[in-house]
């Protein structure tokens, strides 16, 4: 018997994508998880119960084959370049726009019903907005003089998605991710860098930390996307906690949970030039229309993340795991 709701999850082996799968299965979807790399690569434990497909989504012929195999009714698209230090200005962003557009066309041609794609808070104009409203806040543009290829490509794809949905009578939504943390994050990013240094009794060299941000545990980010896909809400939706915290306070909270606040060195690094002082999401659409709430508090998410990194370090595996 054909399953009524089949979802294809691209980037299912990534930092966020893997965490959408358990919630999608709980909601009753047959999950087809797409992984990059080799067929013998390690499959994340979160994908247990999903049907695994290994595919290069930049290969259009393989994508055509993938949709003939899976015949999804729903599409949840995470796959994109995300390498720290590279993704912001990489020309690969333009390749992923083209690949994502082809993915969307294939989905429509095979009778797909609803698609949700992952966007970013980088789409907003940080020079003109501090608390971001999906339906009212201005997006970045070239006249602002600071439009990165990453932001440019995400904005372009969101517009393509909305127009394709209107033209093809397809239900579409776009999740703008703010700041997330948790197991399997790249070790060069803020949270794992601070945690690992402190667990190894090394100084954590940080910026002054006056910037205010909103952090959400990655399992909740994945669950929020699953809930958005399962809803009928259309258009852009912020994915975040909505609660602001200064980076210095966030870093010190991690340090206290580990028991090494003495090793934190605020102001030892310069604040990145692109960093706005305040950047927070309004989450009324996610909270009131999707009716979704985070499962874990900030401290609970940090404790889980610290425990995961401690286990990796004790096992002698300091990498971020399969992406």
Secondary structure, 3 states (H helix, E strand, C coil): CCCCCEEEEECCCCCCHHHHHHHHHHCCCEEEEEECCCCCCCCCHHHCCCEEEECCCCCHHHHHHHHHHHCCCEEEECCCCCCCCCCCCCCHHHHHHHHHHHHHHHHHHCCCCEEEEEEEHHHECCCCCCEECCCCCCECCHHHCCCCHHHHHHHHHHHHHHHHHHHHCCEEEEEEECEEECCCCCCCCHHHHHHHHHHCCCCEECCCCCCEECEEEHHHHHHHHHHHHHCCCCEEEEECCCCCEEHHHHHHHHHHHHCCHHHEECCCCCCCCCCCCECEECCHHHHHHCCCCCCCCHHHHHHHHHHHHHHHHHCCCCCCCCC
